[in-house]
Amino acid sequence: MANKGPRVNIILECTEARKLGKSPSRYHVTKNKKTHPERLEIKKYNPFLKKHTVHKEIK
């Protein structure tokens, strides 16, 4: 397989759903590890809570 360079696949998981005991929403995205070495945090839509929540990168 060809090397994609510094881009890696990551999983974003909802932080608020776990606190409420609901099913967390997850998104699969790619990020450039060279320009963003820290963990990613983005506001995305959670269909179980029916609102936009903070999603953090998980391992």
PyMOL Python script that loads the backbone (N, CA, C, O; Angstrom):
from pymol import cmd

cmd.read_pdbstr("""\
ATOM      1  N   MET A   1       0.822  -1.181   0.000  1.00  0.00           N
ATOM      2  CA  MET A   1       0.000   0.000   0.000  1.00  0.00           C
ATOM      3  C   MET A   1       0.870   1.249   0.000  1.00  0.00           C
ATOM      4  O   MET A   1       1.950   1.253   0.591  1.00  0.00           O
ATOM      5  N   ALA A   2       0.423   2.274  -0.637  1.00  0.00           N
ATOM      6  CA  ALA A   2       1.186   3.512  -0.718  1.00  0.00           C
ATOM      7  C   ALA A   2       1.121   4.274   0.602  1.00  0.00           C
ATOM      8  O   ALA A   2       0.106   4.248   1.298  1.00  0.00           O
ATOM      9  N   ASN A   3       2.201   4.942   0.932  1.00  0.00           N
ATOM     10  CA  ASN A   3       2.256   5.753   2.145  1.00  0.00           C
ATOM     11  C   ASN A   3       1.518   7.063   1.901  1.00  0.00           C
ATOM     12  O   ASN A   3       1.775   7.749   0.912  1.00  0.00           O
ATOM     13  N   LYS A   4       0.593   7.412   2.809  1.00  0.00           N
ATOM     14  CA  LYS A   4      -0.200   8.627   2.640  1.00  0.00           C
ATOM     15  C   LYS A   4       0.517   9.860   3.175  1.00  0.00           C
ATOM     16  O   LYS A   4       0.000  10.972   3.065  1.00  0.00           O
ATOM     17  N   GLY A   5       1.691   9.675   3.747  1.00  0.00           N
ATOM     18  CA  GLY A   5       2.410  10.810   4.306  1.00  0.00           C
ATOM     19  C   GLY A   5       2.039  11.028   5.758  1.00  0.00           C
ATOM     20  O   GLY A   5       1.826  10.061   6.489  1.00  0.00           O
ATOM     21  N   PRO A   6       1.957  12.279   6.197  1.00  0.00           N
ATOM     22  CA  PRO A   6       1.678  12.556   7.608  1.00  0.00           C
ATOM     23  C   PRO A   6       0.205  12.412   7.995  1.00  0.00           C
ATOM     24  O   PRO A   6      -0.129  12.559   9.170  1.00  0.00           O
ATOM     25  N   ARG A   7      -0.683  12.129   7.040  1.00  0.00           N
ATOM     26  CA  ARG A   7      -2.109  12.000   7.350  1.00  0.00           C
ATOM     27  C   ARG A   7      -2.411  10.651   8.005  1.00  0.00           C
ATOM     28  O   ARG A   7      -1.945   9.608   7.545  1.00  0.00           O
ATOM     29  N   VAL A   8      -3.205  10.686   9.099  1.00  0.00           N
ATOM     30  CA  VAL A   8      -3.602   9.463   9.804  1.00  0.00           C
ATOM     31  C   VAL A   8      -5.103   9.473  10.034  1.00  0.00           C
ATOM     32  O   VAL A   8      -5.715  10.536  10.134  1.00  0.00           O
ATOM     33  N   ASN A   9      -5.699   8.278  10.118  1.00  0.00           N
ATOM     34  CA  ASN A   9      -7.117   8.149  10.427  1.00  0.00           C
ATOM     35  C   ASN A   9      -7.295   8.213  11.938  1.00  0.00           C
ATOM     36  O   ASN A   9      -6.537   7.592  12.683  1.00  0.00           O
ATOM     37  N   ILE A  10      -8.303   8.969  12.391  1.00  0.00           N
ATOM     38  CA  ILE A  10      -8.595   9.067  13.817  1.00  0.00           C
ATOM     39  C   ILE A  10     -10.097   8.900  14.032  1.00  0.00           C
ATOM     40  O   ILE A  10     -10.881   8.982  13.086  1.00  0.00           O
ATOM     41  N   ILE A  11     -10.491   8.666  15.286  1.00  0.00           N
ATOM     42  CA  ILE A  11     -11.895   8.534  15.652  1.00  0.00           C
ATOM     43  C   ILE A  11     -12.231   9.634  16.649  1.00  0.00           C
ATOM     44  O   ILE A  11     -11.523   9.825  17.638  1.00  0.00           O
ATOM     45  N   LEU A  12     -13.323  10.359  16.379  1.00  0.00           N
ATOM     46  CA  LEU A  12     -13.810  11.381  17.300  1.00  0.00           C
ATOM     47  C   LEU A  12     -15.027  10.813  18.030  1.00  0.00           C
ATOM     48  O   LEU A  12     -15.920  10.242  17.404  1.00  0.00           O
ATOM     49  N   GLU A  13     -15.060  10.973  19.364  1.00  0.00           N
ATOM     50  CA  GLU A  13     -16.170  10.457  20.162  1.00  0.00           C
ATOM     51  C   GLU A  13     -16.774  11.571  21.001  1.00  0.00           C
ATOM     52  O   GLU A  13     -16.060  12.438  21.506  1.00  0.00           O
ATOM     53  N   CYS A  14     -18.103  11.543  21.148  1.00  0.00           N
ATOM     54  CA  CYS A  14     -18.827  12.559  21.907  1.00  0.00           C
ATOM     55  C   CYS A  14     -18.455  12.476  23.388  1.00  0.00           C
ATOM     56  O   CYS A  14     -18.357  11.381  23.941  1.00  0.00           O
ATOM     57  N   THR A  15     -18.249  13.620  24.028  1.00  0.00           N
ATOM     58  CA  THR A  15     -17.884  13.650  25.439  1.00  0.00           C
ATOM     59  C   THR A  15     -19.108  13.751  26.346  1.00  0.00           C
ATOM     60  O   THR A  15     -19.074  13.259  27.474  1.00  0.00           O
ATOM     61  N   GLU A  16     -20.173  14.370  25.884  1.00  0.00           N
ATOM     62  CA  GLU A  16     -21.350  14.597  26.727  1.00  0.00           C
ATOM     63  C   GLU A  16     -22.243  13.367  26.855  1.00  0.00           C
ATOM     64  O   GLU A  16     -22.915  13.210  27.874  1.00  0.00           O
ATOM     65  N   ALA A  17     -22.268  12.501  25.861  1.00  0.00           N
ATOM     66  CA  ALA A  17     -23.153  11.333  25.879  1.00  0.00           C
ATOM     67  C   ALA A  17     -22.752  10.346  26.970  1.00  0.00           C
ATOM     68  O   ALA A  17     -23.619   9.748  27.607  1.00  0.00           O
ATOM     69  N   ARG A  18     -21.463  10.168  27.193  1.00  0.00           N
ATOM     70  CA  ARG A  18     -20.992   9.243  28.236  1.00  0.00           C
ATOM     71  C   ARG A  18     -21.471   9.692  29.617  1.00  0.00           C
ATOM     72  O   ARG A  18     -21.859   8.862  30.440  1.00  0.00           O
ATOM     73  N   LYS A  19     -21.446  10.993  29.870  1.00  0.00           N
ATOM     74  CA  LYS A  19     -21.886  11.528  31.165  1.00  0.00           C
ATOM     75  C   LYS A  19     -23.364  11.262  31.414  1.00  0.00           C
ATOM     76  O   LYS A  19     -23.778  11.028  32.550  1.00  0.00           O
ATOM     77  N   LEU A  20     -24.163  11.298  30.339  1.00  0.00           N
ATOM     78  CA  LEU A  20     -25.605  11.102  30.452  1.00  0.00           C
ATOM     79  C   LEU A  20     -26.008   9.633  30.346  1.00  0.00           C
ATOM     80  O   LEU A  20     -27.184   9.310  30.514  1.00  0.00           O
ATOM     81  N   GLY A  21     -25.059   8.736  30.071  1.00  0.00           N
ATOM     82  CA  GLY A  21     -25.357   7.318  29.958  1.00  0.00           C
ATOM     83  C   GLY A  21     -25.994   6.925  28.642  1.00  0.00           C
ATOM     84  O   GLY A  21     -26.584   5.850  28.533  1.00  0.00           O
ATOM     85  N   LYS A  22     -25.881   7.788  27.639  1.00  0.00           N
ATOM     86  CA  LYS A  22     -26.432   7.492  26.313  1.00  0.00           C
ATOM     87  C   LYS A  22     -25.329   6.960  25.406  1.00  0.00           C
ATOM     88  O   LYS A  22     -24.148   6.993  25.752  1.00  0.00           O
ATOM     89  N   SER A  23     -25.731   6.478  24.261  1.00  0.00           N
ATOM     90  CA  SER A  23     -24.792   5.953  23.282  1.00  0.00           C
ATOM     91  C   SER A  23     -23.992   7.097  22.662  1.00  0.00           C
ATOM     92  O   SER A  23     -24.592   8.050  22.165  1.00  0.00           O
ATOM     93  N   PRO A  24     -22.642   7.034  22.673  1.00  0.00           N
ATOM     94  CA  PRO A  24     -21.847   8.120  22.094  1.00  0.00           C
ATOM     95  C   PRO A  24     -21.794   8.029  20.578  1.00  0.00           C
ATOM     96  O   PRO A  24     -21.717   6.937  20.015  1.00  0.00           O
ATOM     97  N   SER A  25     -21.836   9.172  19.927  1.00  0.00           N
ATOM     98  CA  SER A  25     -21.682   9.182  18.474  1.00  0.00           C
ATOM     99  C   SER A  25     -20.194   9.223  18.158  1.00  0.00           C
ATOM    100  O   SER A  25     -19.410   9.817  18.898  1.00  0.00           O
ATOM    101  N   ARG A  26     -19.811   8.589  17.058  1.00  0.00           N
ATOM    102  CA  ARG A  26     -18.407   8.551  16.650  1.00  0.00           C
ATOM    103  C   ARG A  26     -18.292   8.940  15.193  1.00  0.00           C
ATOM    104  O   ARG A  26     -19.129   8.580  14.366  1.00  0.00           O
ATOM    105  N   TYR A  27     -17.238   9.682  14.893  1.00  0.00           N
ATOM    106  CA  TYR A  27     -16.935  10.097  13.523  1.00  0.00           C
ATOM    107  C   TYR A  27     -15.523   9.642  13.184  1.00  0.00           C
ATOM    108  O   TYR A  27     -14.623   9.737  14.019  1.00  0.00           O
ATOM    109  N   HIS A  28     -15.323   9.149  11.969  1.00  0.00           N
ATOM    110  CA  HIS A  28     -14.006   8.763  11.469  1.00  0.00           C
ATOM    111  C   HIS A  28     -13.533   9.861  10.530  1.00  0.00           C
ATOM    112  O   HIS A  28     -14.188  10.159   9.531  1.00  0.00           O
ATOM    113  N   VAL A  29     -12.387  10.465  10.854  1.00  0.00           N
ATOM    114  CA  VAL A  29     -11.826  11.553  10.056  1.00  0.00           C
ATOM    115  C   VAL A  29     -10.316  11.353   9.924  1.00  0.00           C
ATOM    116  O   VAL A  29      -9.735  10.485  10.576  1.00  0.00           O
ATOM    117  N   THR A  30      -9.693  12.163   9.075  1.00  0.00           N
ATOM    118  CA  THR A  30      -8.234  12.136   8.963  1.00  0.00           C
ATOM    119  C   THR A  30      -7.680  13.476   9.424  1.00  0.00           C
ATOM    120  O   THR A  30      -8.346  14.508   9.333  1.00  0.00           O
ATOM    121  N   LYS A  31      -6.457  13.439   9.918  1.00  0.00           N
ATOM    122  CA  LYS A  31      -5.789  14.684  10.302  1.00  0.00           C
ATOM    123  C   LYS A  31      -4.320  14.600   9.928  1.00  0.00           C
ATOM    124  O   LYS A  31      -3.768  13.511   9.771  1.00  0.00           O
ATOM    125  N   ASN A  32      -3.700  15.748   9.787  1.00  0.00           N
ATOM    126  CA  ASN A  32      -2.290  15.838   9.467  1.00  0.00           C
ATOM    127  C   ASN A  32      -1.515  15.906  10.786  1.00  0.00           C
ATOM    128  O   ASN A  32      -1.595  16.904  11.502  1.00  0.00           O
ATOM    129  N   LYS A  33      -0.761  14.841  11.107  1.00  0.00           N
ATOM    130  CA  LYS A  33      -0.026  14.790  12.372  1.00  0.00           C
ATOM    131  C   LYS A  33       1.111  15.800  12.429  1.00  0.00           C
ATOM    132  O   LYS A  33       1.550  16.181  13.514  1.00  0.00           O
ATOM    133  N   LYS A  34       1.588  16.233  11.275  1.00  0.00           N
ATOM    134  CA  LYS A  34       2.698  17.177  11.245  1.00  0.00           C
ATOM    135  C   LYS A  34       2.250  18.576  11.702  1.00  0.00           C
ATOM    136  O   LYS A  34       2.965  19.252  12.441  1.00  0.00           O
ATOM    137  N   THR A  35       1.059  18.999  11.253  1.00  0.00           N
ATOM    138  CA  THR A  35       0.591  20.341  11.588  1.00  0.00           C
ATOM    139  C   THR A  35      -0.249  20.370  12.867  1.00  0.00           C
ATOM    140  O   THR A  35      -0.348  21.418  13.505  1.00  0.00           O
ATOM    141  N   HIS A  36      -0.860  19.233  13.259  1.00  0.00           N
ATOM    142  CA  HIS A  36      -1.689  19.156  14.466  1.00  0.00           C
ATOM    143  C   HIS A  36      -1.292  17.943  15.302  1.00  0.00           C
ATOM    144  O   HIS A  36      -2.002  16.938  15.286  1.00  0.00           O
ATOM    145  N   PRO A  37      -0.169  18.011  16.036  1.00  0.00           N
ATOM    146  CA  PRO A  37       0.265  16.854  16.819  1.00  0.00           C
ATOM    147  C   PRO A  37      -0.610  16.608  18.060  1.00  0.00           C
ATOM    148  O   PRO A  37      -0.639  15.493  18.582  1.00  0.00           O
ATOM    149  N   GLU A  38      -1.315  17.635  18.531  1.00  0.00           N
ATOM    150  CA  GLU A  38      -2.158  17.470  19.728  1.00  0.00           C
ATOM    151  C   GLU A  38      -3.465  16.770  19.363  1.00  0.00           C
ATOM    152  O   GLU A  38      -3.796  16.625  18.187  1.00  0.00           O
ATOM    153  N   ARG A  39      -4.204  16.338  20.393  1.00  0.00           N
ATOM    154  CA  ARG A  39      -5.488  15.675  20.162  1.00  0.00           C
ATOM    155  C   ARG A  39      -6.512  16.675  19.641  1.00  0.00           C
ATOM    156  O   ARG A  39      -6.554  17.830  20.066  1.00  0.00           O
ATOM    157  N   LEU A  40      -7.333  16.205  18.712  1.00  0.00           N
ATOM    158  CA  LEU A  40      -8.307  17.047  18.037  1.00  0.00           C
ATOM    159  C   LEU A  40      -9.591  17.159  18.843  1.00  0.00           C
ATOM    160  O   LEU A  40     -10.026  16.180  19.450  1.00  0.00           O
ATOM    161  N   GLU A  41     -10.206  18.341  18.858  1.00  0.00           N
ATOM    162  CA  GLU A  41     -11.486  18.602  19.524  1.00  0.00           C
ATOM    163  C   GLU A  41     -12.348  19.423  18.584  1.00  0.00           C
ATOM    164  O   GLU A  41     -11.983  20.544  18.230  1.00  0.00           O
ATOM    165  N   ILE A  42     -13.496  18.878  18.172  1.00  0.00           N
ATOM    166  CA  ILE A  42     -14.372  19.551  17.217  1.00  0.00           C
ATOM    167  C   ILE A  42     -15.812  19.431  17.684  1.00  0.00           C
ATOM    168  O   ILE A  42     -16.190  18.423  18.281  1.00  0.00           O
ATOM    169  N   LYS A  43     -16.622  20.459  17.416  1.00  0.00           N
ATOM    170  CA  LYS A  43     -18.055  20.378  17.681  1.00  0.00           C
ATOM    171  C   LYS A  43     -18.726  19.701  16.492  1.00  0.00           C
ATOM    172  O   LYS A  43     -18.641  20.183  15.363  1.00  0.00           O
ATOM    173  N   LYS A  44     -19.397  18.571  16.758  1.00  0.00           N
ATOM    174  CA  LYS A  44     -20.094  17.817  15.722  1.00  0.00           C
ATOM    175  C   LYS A  44     -21.497  17.488  16.225  1.00  0.00           C
ATOM    176  O   LYS A  44     -21.787  17.639  17.412  1.00  0.00           O
ATOM    177  N   TYR A  45     -22.361  17.041  15.326  1.00  0.00           N
ATOM    178  CA  TYR A  45     -23.740  16.717  15.667  1.00  0.00           C
ATOM    179  C   TYR A  45     -23.838  15.313  16.267  1.00  0.00           C
ATOM    180  O   TYR A  45     -23.281  14.361  15.721  1.00  0.00           O
ATOM    181  N   ASN A  46     -24.546  15.189  17.392  1.00  0.00           N
ATOM    182  CA  ASN A  46     -24.818  13.902  18.006  1.00  0.00           C
ATOM    183  C   ASN A  46     -26.292  13.575  17.795  1.00  0.00           C
ATOM    184  O   ASN A  46     -27.148  14.228  18.393  1.00  0.00           O
ATOM    185  N   PRO A  47     -26.618  12.580  16.956  1.00  0.00           N
ATOM    186  CA  PRO A  47     -28.025  12.275  16.672  1.00  0.00           C
ATOM    187  C   PRO A  47     -28.785  11.693  17.859  1.00  0.00           C
ATOM    188  O   PRO A  47     -30.012  11.791  17.902  1.00  0.00           O
ATOM    189  N   PHE A  48     -28.087  11.087  18.828  1.00  0.00           N
ATOM    190  CA  PHE A  48     -28.754  10.524  19.992  1.00  0.00           C
ATOM    191  C   PHE A  48     -29.224  11.612  20.951  1.00  0.00           C
ATOM    192  O   PHE A  48     -30.274  11.479  21.580  1.00  0.00           O
ATOM    193  N   LEU A  49     -28.440  12.696  21.063  1.00  0.00           N
ATOM    194  CA  LEU A  49     -28.820  13.831  21.910  1.00  0.00           C
ATOM    195  C   LEU A  49     -29.552  14.909  21.121  1.00  0.00           C
ATOM    196  O   LEU A  49     -30.141  15.818  21.705  1.00  0.00           O
ATOM    197  N   LYS A  50     -29.514  14.808  19.798  1.00  0.00           N
ATOM    198  CA  LYS A  50     -30.154  15.755  18.882  1.00  0.00           C
ATOM    199  C   LYS A  50     -29.654  17.182  19.064  1.00  0.00           C
ATOM    200  O   LYS A  50     -30.435  18.133  19.065  1.00  0.00           O
ATOM    201  N   LYS A  51     -28.324  17.318  19.219  1.00  0.00           N
ATOM    202  CA  LYS A  51     -27.700  18.639  19.306  1.00  0.00           C
ATOM    203  C   LYS A  51     -26.211  18.517  19.000  1.00  0.00           C
ATOM    204  O   LYS A  51     -25.668  17.414  18.937  1.00  0.00           O
ATOM    205  N   HIS A  52     -25.564  19.654  18.813  1.00  0.00           N
ATOM    206  CA  HIS A  52     -24.130  19.690  18.558  1.00  0.00           C
ATOM    207  C   HIS A  52     -23.392  19.614  19.892  1.00  0.00           C
ATOM    208  O   HIS A  52     -23.723  20.330  20.837  1.00  0.00           O
ATOM    209  N   THR A  53     -22.391  18.740  19.956  1.00  0.00           N
ATOM    210  CA  THR A  53     -21.607  18.546  21.179  1.00  0.00           C
ATOM    211  C   THR A  53     -20.127  18.497  20.830  1.00  0.00           C
ATOM    212  O   THR A  53     -19.762  18.391  19.660  1.00  0.00           O
ATOM    213  N   VAL A  54     -19.282  18.573  21.842  1.00  0.00           N
ATOM    214  CA  VAL A  54     -17.835  18.497  21.641  1.00  0.00           C
ATOM    215  C   VAL A  54     -17.443  17.035  21.460  1.00  0.00           C
ATOM    216  O   VAL A  54     -17.814  16.178  22.262  1.00  0.00           O
ATOM    217  N   HIS A  55     -16.691  16.763  20.399  1.00  0.00           N
ATOM    218  CA  HIS A  55     -16.169  15.433  20.120  1.00  0.00           C
ATOM    219  C   HIS A  55     -14.654  15.486  20.234  1.00  0.00           C
ATOM    220  O   HIS A  55     -14.018  16.361  19.646  1.00  0.00           O
ATOM    221  N   LYS A  56     -14.063  14.546  20.996  1.00  0.00           N
ATOM    222  CA  LYS A  56     -12.618  14.500  21.185  1.00  0.00           C
ATOM    223  C   LYS A  56     -12.035  13.262  20.533  1.00  0.00           C
ATOM    224  O   LYS A  56     -12.705  12.241  20.372  1.00  0.00           O
ATOM    225  N   GLU A  57     -10.779  13.379  20.166  1.00  0.00           N
ATOM    226  CA  GLU A  57     -10.066  12.270  19.542  1.00  0.00           C
ATOM    227  C   GLU A  57      -9.807  11.186  20.587  1.00  0.00           C
ATOM    228  O   GLU A  57      -9.362  11.469  21.699  1.00  0.00           O
ATOM    229  N   ILE A  58     -10.097   9.928  20.203  1.00  0.00           N
ATOM    230  CA  ILE A  58      -9.792   8.807  21.084  1.00  0.00           C
ATOM    231  C   ILE A  58      -8.704   7.965  20.438  1.00  0.00           C
ATOM    232  O   ILE A  58      -8.434   8.113  19.246  1.00  0.00           O
ATOM    233  N   LYS A  59      -8.083   7.091  21.200  1.00  0.00           N
ATOM    234  CA  LYS A  59      -6.982   6.282  20.700  1.00  0.00           C
ATOM    235  C   LYS A  59      -7.433   5.283  19.677  1.00  0.00           C
ATOM    236  O   LYS A  59      -6.618   4.521  19.157  1.00  0.00           O
TER     237      LYS A  59
END
""", "prot")
cmd.dss("prot")
cmd.show_as("cartoon", "prot")
cmd.util.cbc("prot")
cmd.orient("prot")
